[in-house]
Each structure stands twice: as structure tokens, then as C-alpha cells.
Amino acid sequence: MDGRKFNGGHSTKGYAGRKPKADEDRIRTLSINSLESIFGSEEKAFEHIATKAKDSFPHLKLLLEYAYGKPKESVELETPIEQPLFTDTPFPLERLSSETLTELISVYKEMGIDSPIK
């Protein structure tokens, strides 16, 4: 045994991914049966939606999506303006305290680099 049995598994515990085809078919059958029991047929249900669509945009949208398919969704991404990582302007060393400057100089010395701080 290599120990993989006790590694915890997936956090979704079998609920990830697409629903089984049997579940989809069962839900579709229930939907069609409820439409037929309330409106008499699927056609009458769509006719009811069409009459509501005259005064209601959501009904119109639903009807058009069933008739012609849902339009492709597009996402416009704004690309940020690139900023240079290092600018040509020098760092304002006068803003640093004398302790910070001393510490920076010692770090440069430890690294064996000539300190740009004078």
C-alpha cells in the first residue's frame, strides 16, 4: 500500500462536474409534464409566454433565446497602462532616516556591492 488511500481526496466529494444524464432527463421530463398539466401542451405554454412578451421584456428575452439561441457573451478587458518598474528619477534618499540609511549601507557592504548611497 502506497498511502494514497488516506490523502484526503477531493473537497467536492463527488459533487463536481456535470450532472448525470439520468438526472438531466428526469428534470426535463418533470418540466415538460408540469407545462402540459398547467397549459395543456408545450405549444400553449410558449403561446402564453409570447402573449406576456408583448408587455414584458424578460418574457420576450426568454422567448427569443429559445427561438434563436442565446447570444454569445463577450467580455471587454481593459489593459492597464504599463508602468516602468524603475524610473529615471532617483529615489528621494532625503526622506529616509539616518538609521535606515546606515542599515542600507551595511547591507550593501555585506553583499559586496558598492553602495549607491554616499
Residue pairs with C-beta under 8 A, 6 or more apart in sequence:
10 16
32 42
35 41
35 42
35 45
36 42
36 45
38 45
39 45
39 48
46 63
46 66
49 59
49 62
49 63
50 59
50 63
52 59
53 59
53 60
53 62
53 63
93 101
93 117
96 104
101 117
104 115
104 117
105 115
105 117
108 114
108 115
108 116
108 117
109 115
